[in-house]
Amino acid sequence: MKKRTLAILLAAWMILSLTGCGGKTDPDPGPEPEEKTDTLPAPEPDPEPEPYVPAGMNPLTGLPMEPEYENLRPIAVMLNNLKAAQPQLGISQADIIYEVPVEGGITRMLCLYQTVEEVDVLGSVRSARPYFVELALGHDAVYVHAGGSQEAYSNLSSWRVDHMDGVRGGDDAQIFWRDPDRRKNNGYEHSLITSGEKILEYLAKGKIPTEHESGWNYLQAFTENGTPAGGETAEHVKVRFSGYKTGTFDYDAATGTYLVGQYGKEHMDGSTGDQVSATNLLVLKTSTAVLDDVGRLRVQTTGEGEGLFFCGGKAVPIQWSRKNRNSAFSYTLEDGRSLALGQGNSYVCIISPKTSTVEYE
């Protein structure tokens, strides 16, 4: 019994010894501390890239364009403007629109494009008149038409005008075709169209020079904001060419342009779906005369005369002058300073004060 008690005590002593030598349990250290990390600032977003601005300038609008287009001869296209010929195609993309009366109180339009590279269909194309040929020559433009008066054909030949004709043309007539939908809905005479692509394909043959000769310079000045200082309010302009045709121009402050209307509704482009608009509206007053029993006109486009300039919802009187048919229009203010147009496209109405009126408010 004594030996057994001694064994029990010995065993207990060994257990205590083991605990003291390393079997001791560490106290609860509690929750581990959070790992310390350096807080870095959020990376800043990359700056927005600067919008690309071409290095060249469109001489017809003053707006940026690729330099390779600057010295191109513009394309001047004769567009029909009868009510039955609506909608016109490609007109909203023109850099300059000239609207001038022809016989019977109707008007036609000469549309100038510094380049037709982005222009789809154009039409309907109609016949030439001498004063439209003169306007095209003032820009050293390539003239696109379909037929013409006898005098116009004589001028095209004697003045050596580079042109493409959809009626009496040679291989240049291949750039035109009859649109089946317009032929059905508008009639045969209003169905002849062309396109920027077809025009460029023909020019690529090298039969017509595509660039201005050395020394050519279109001297029109432009400014970012062409609103005339001290001008009268002119947010709604009405140009009555005749009893048949009245054009309306309503200023849209959101776009800084005049929105064009005719025949009692918005003037829409059937190709782009856009309403025709213009940064600059010019009304040039000149003399006209009836030439024959058909009512064909002679319209003075050279010399000088009075006019009105509309931009930014304001109007001022101007003087226009033009040395000859190979010169561009020059515009001056009443004090003799040259007129700077607003950067953008222009719409030019050429009227006779005897048969046409201008109202604005």
C-alpha positions in Angstrom: 0.0 0.0 0.0 2.8 2.3 0.8 4.5 1.5 -2.4 1.3 2.2 -4.4 0.9 5.6 -2.8 4.5 6.4 -3.6 3.9 5.5 -7.2 0.9 7.8 -7.4 2.8 10.7 -5.9 5.7 10.1 -8.3 3.4 10.1 -11.3 1.8 13.4 -10.2 5.2 14.9 -9.7 6.3 14.0 -13.3 3.1 15.5 -14.8 3.8 18.8 -12.9 7.4 18.7 -14.1 6.4 18.3 -17.7 4.1 21.2 -17.5 6.8 23.4 -16.2 9.2 22.4 -18.9 7.2 23.4 -21.9 3.8 22.1 -21.7 2.6 25.5 -20.3 -0.3 27.0 -22.2 0.2 30.6 -23.4 -2.5 33.1 -22.3 -5.1 34.1 -25.0 -3.5 36.8 -27.0 -6.8 38.3 -28.1 -7.7 39.3 -31.7 -4.8 39.6 -34.0 -4.0 43.2 -34.9 -5.0 44.3 -38.4 -2.2 44.2 -40.9 -0.9 47.7 -41.5 -0.9 48.8 -45.1 0.0 52.1 -46.8 -3.1 53.8 -48.2 -2.3 55.0 -51.8 -4.4 57.8 -53.5 -6.7 56.7 -56.2 -5.1 57.1 -59.6 -6.3 60.1 -61.5 -8.2 59.4 -64.7 -6.3 60.0 -67.9 -7.1 63.5 -69.3 -9.5 63.6 -72.2 -7.6 63.8 -75.5 -7.9 67.1 -77.3 -10.4 66.9 -80.2 -8.8 66.5 -83.6 -8.9 69.7 -85.6 -7.7 69.6 -89.2 -4.9 72.0 -90.0 -6.4 73.4 -93.2 -9.3 75.8 -93.8 -12.3 75.5 -96.1 -12.1 78.7 -98.2 -15.9 78.7 -98.7 -16.8 78.5 -95.0 -13.8 79.4 -92.9 -14.1 76.1 -91.0 -11.3 73.6 -90.5 -10.7 71.0 -93.2 -7.9 68.7 -94.2 -5.2 70.6 -96.0 -5.4 68.5 -99.2 -8.8 69.9 -99.9 -8.0 73.6 -99.5 -6.8 74.2 -103.1 -9.5 72.1 -104.8 -11.8 73.7 -107.3 -15.3 73.6 -105.9 -18.0 71.6 -107.5 -21.0 73.8 -108.5 -24.3 71.8 -109.0 -27.4 73.2 -110.6 -30.4 72.1 -108.6 -34.1 72.3 -109.6 -36.3 74.1 -107.1 -39.8 73.7 -108.4 -42.3 72.6 -105.8 -42.9 69.4 -107.8 -39.2 68.6 -107.6 -39.0 68.5 -103.8 -37.3 67.2 -101.9 -33.9 68.2 -103.2 -31.0 65.8 -102.6 -27.7 66.8 -101.0 -28.5 70.5 -100.7 -28.0 70.6 -96.9 -24.3 69.7 -97.4 -23.5 72.7 -99.6 -21.0 75.3 -98.5 -22.7 78.0 -100.4 -26.2 78.1 -101.9 -27.1 80.7 -104.5 -30.8 81.1 -105.1 -31.7 83.2 -108.2 -34.9 83.6 -110.2 -35.3 82.1 -113.6 -38.3 82.3 -116.0 -41.9 82.4 -114.8 -41.1 83.5 -111.2 -39.5 80.2 -110.2 -36.0 79.9 -108.8 -33.1 77.6 -109.2 -30.1 77.0 -107.0 -26.4 76.7 -107.6 -24.8 74.7 -104.7 -21.1 74.9 -104.2 -19.1 72.1 -102.4 -15.4 72.5 -101.6 -15.3 68.7 -101.7 -18.0 66.2 -102.6 -16.1 63.3 -101.0 -18.8 62.9 -98.2 -21.7 63.8 -100.4 -24.1 61.0 -101.5 -26.7 61.8 -104.1 -27.3 65.2 -105.6 -30.4 66.4 -107.5 -32.5 66.8 -109.2 -30.0 68.4 -111.6 -31.4 71.0 -114.0 -30.3 73.2 -116.9 -27.8 76.1 -117.1 -28.5 79.8 -117.4 -25.7 82.4 -118.2 -25.7 84.1 -114.8 -25.4 80.7 -113.0 -22.4 80.0 -115.2 -21.0 83.4 -114.2 -21.5 82.6 -110.5 -19.6 79.3 -110.9 -16.7 81.0 -112.7 -16.4 83.4 -109.8 -15.3 80.5 -107.7 -13.3 78.8 -110.4 -15.7 75.9 -109.9 -16.4 72.8 -112.0 -20.0 73.3 -113.2 -22.5 70.4 -113.1 -25.8 70.8 -115.0 -28.2 69.0 -117.3 -28.9 71.0 -120.5 -29.1 74.8 -120.8 -30.5 77.7 -122.7 -29.0 78.4 -126.1 -27.1 81.4 -124.7 -25.8 79.4 -121.8 -24.4 76.7 -124.1 -22.8 79.5 -126.2 -21.2 80.9 -123.0 -20.0 77.5 -121.8 -18.1 77.1 -125.1 -16.8 80.6 -125.5 -15.8 81.0 -121.9 -14.1 77.6 -121.9 -16.0 76.4 -118.8 -15.1 73.1 -117.3 -18.4 71.4 -116.9 -20.3 68.1 -116.8 -23.6 67.9 -118.8 -26.3 65.4 -118.3 -28.0 66.2 -121.7 -25.4 67.0 -124.3 -22.4 65.6 -122.5 -20.0 63.0 -123.8 -18.6 60.4 -121.3 -19.3 62.9 -118.6 -23.0 62.2 -119.0 -22.3 58.8 -117.4 -22.2 60.5 -114.0 -26.0 61.1 -114.2 -28.9 58.6 -114.0 -32.7 58.6 -113.6 -33.9 57.7 -110.2 -36.8 55.3 -110.5 -38.6 56.5 -107.4 -38.3 60.2 -108.4 -39.4 59.3 -111.9 -42.5 57.7 -110.5 -43.3 60.2 -107.8 -41.9 63.5 -109.2 -42.0 63.0 -112.9 -39.3 62.4 -115.6 -38.0 66.0 -115.7 -37.3 66.0 -112.0 -35.6 62.6 -111.8 -32.0 63.2 -113.0 -29.5 62.9 -110.3 -25.7 62.4 -109.7 -23.5 61.7 -106.7 -20.3 62.8 -105.1 -18.8 59.4 -105.9 -19.7 59.6 -109.6 -18.3 63.1 -109.9 -15.0 62.1 -108.3 -14.7 59.0 -110.5 -15.0 61.2 -113.6 -12.5 63.8 -112.2 -10.1 61.0 -111.5 -9.8 60.4 -115.3 -7.8 63.7 -115.5 -9.8 65.4 -118.2 -10.7 68.4 -116.0 -8.2 70.2 -113.7 -9.2 69.6 -110.1 -7.0 72.3 -108.4 -6.8 76.0 -108.7 -4.0 77.4 -110.8 -1.1 79.1 -109.0 -2.1 82.5 -107.7 -5.8 81.8 -107.2 -7.1 83.2 -104.0 -10.7 83.5 -102.6 -10.3 86.6 -100.4 -13.5 86.3 -98.2 -12.7 86.8 -94.5 -14.4 84.8 -91.7 -14.7 85.3 -88.0 -15.8 82.9 -85.3 -18.8 85.0 -84.4 -20.2 86.9 -87.4 -23.0 88.6 -85.6 -22.9 92.2 -86.9 -22.3 94.8 -84.3 -25.2 97.3 -84.0 -27.4 95.2 -86.2 -31.1 95.3 -86.2 -33.1 92.3 -84.8 -33.6 89.8 -87.6 -34.7 86.5 -86.1 -37.4 85.9 -88.8 -36.6 86.8 -92.4 -38.8 86.5 -95.4 -37.5 86.8 -99.0 -40.3 86.9 -101.5 -38.8 86.2 -104.9 -42.2 86.2 -106.7 -45.8 85.2 -106.3 -44.6 81.6 -106.7 -41.7 81.4 -104.4 -41.1 82.8 -100.9 -38.2 81.7 -98.7 -38.2 81.9 -94.9 -35.2 82.0 -92.6 -35.8 81.6 -88.9 -32.9 82.1 -86.5 -32.2 79.1 -84.2 -30.1 80.3 -81.2 -29.2 76.7 -80.2 -27.3 76.1 -83.5 -26.5 79.7 -84.4 -28.0 79.2 -87.9 -31.0 80.3 -89.9 -33.4 77.4 -90.6 -34.8 77.5 -94.1 -38.3 77.0 -95.2 -40.1 77.2 -98.5 -43.5 76.4 -99.9 -45.1 76.8 -96.5 -43.0 74.2 -94.7 -39.5 73.2 -93.6 -37.0 73.0 -96.5 -35.7 69.4 -96.0 -32.9 67.4 -97.7 -34.3 64.2 -99.1 -30.9 62.6 -99.0 -29.7 63.4 -95.4 -33.1 64.1 -93.8 -31.7 67.4 -92.4 -33.4 70.8 -92.7 -31.4 73.2 -94.8 -29.7 75.9 -92.7 -27.1 78.6 -93.0 -24.8 80.5 -90.7 -24.8 83.5 -93.1 -27.7 84.8 -95.1 -27.1 87.4 -97.7 -29.6 89.2 -99.9 -28.1 90.9 -102.9 -30.2 93.4 -104.8 -29.5 93.7 -108.6 -31.2 94.4 -111.9 -33.0 91.8 -114.0 -34.6 91.9 -117.5 -36.8 89.6 -119.4 -35.1 88.4 -122.6 -37.8 86.5 -124.6 -41.4 85.3 -124.7 -40.5 82.3 -122.6 -39.6 84.7 -119.8 -35.8 83.9 -119.6 -34.0 86.5 -117.6 -30.8 88.4 -117.7 -29.5 88.9 -114.2 -26.7 91.3 -113.4 -24.0 89.6 -111.3 -21.1 92.0 -111.9 -20.7 95.6 -111.0 -22.0 96.7 -107.6 -25.2 97.1 -105.6 -26.9 97.1 -102.2 -27.7 94.2 -100.0 -28.4 92.9 -96.5 -26.4 90.6 -94.3 -28.0 88.4 -91.6 -26.1 86.5 -89.0 -26.7 85.7 -85.3 -30.2 87.0 -85.5 -29.1 90.5 -86.5 -29.1 92.4 -89.8 -27.0 95.2 -91.4 -27.0 96.8 -94.8 -24.0 96.0 -97.0 -22.6 96.8 -100.4 -21.6 94.1 -102.9 -19.2 94.4 -105.8 -17.8 92.1 -108.5 -15.3 93.1 -111.1 -16.1 90.5 -113.7 -17.4 87.0 -114.2 -14.1 85.5 -113.1 -14.1 87.4 -109.8 -15.8 86.4 -106.5 -18.3 88.7 -104.8 -16.8 91.3 -102.4 -18.8 92.6 -99.5 -18.4 95.8 -97.5 -20.2 97.4 -94.6 -21.6 101.0 -94.8 -18.4 102.4 -93.3 -16.3 100.8 -96.0 -14.8 98.0 -93.9 -14.8 94.5 -95.5 -17.4 92.2 -94.2 -16.3 89.1 -92.3 -18.7 86.3 -92.5 -19.4 83.9 -89.6 -17.6 80.6 -89.8 -20.0 78.3 -91.5 -22.0 78.0 -94.7 -23.8 80.8 -96.6 -27.1 81.2 -98.3 -27.2 83.9 -101.0 -30.5 85.2 -102.4 -30.1 87.4 -105.5 -33.2 89.4 -106.2 -34.5 92.4 -108.1 -36.0 95.1 -105.9 -38.6 95.7 -108.6 -40.1 92.2 -108.4 -39.0 90.9 -104.9 -39.2 92.0 -101.3 -37.4 91.4 -98.0 -38.9 91.6 -94.6 -37.5 90.8 -91.2 -38.2 91.2 -87.5 
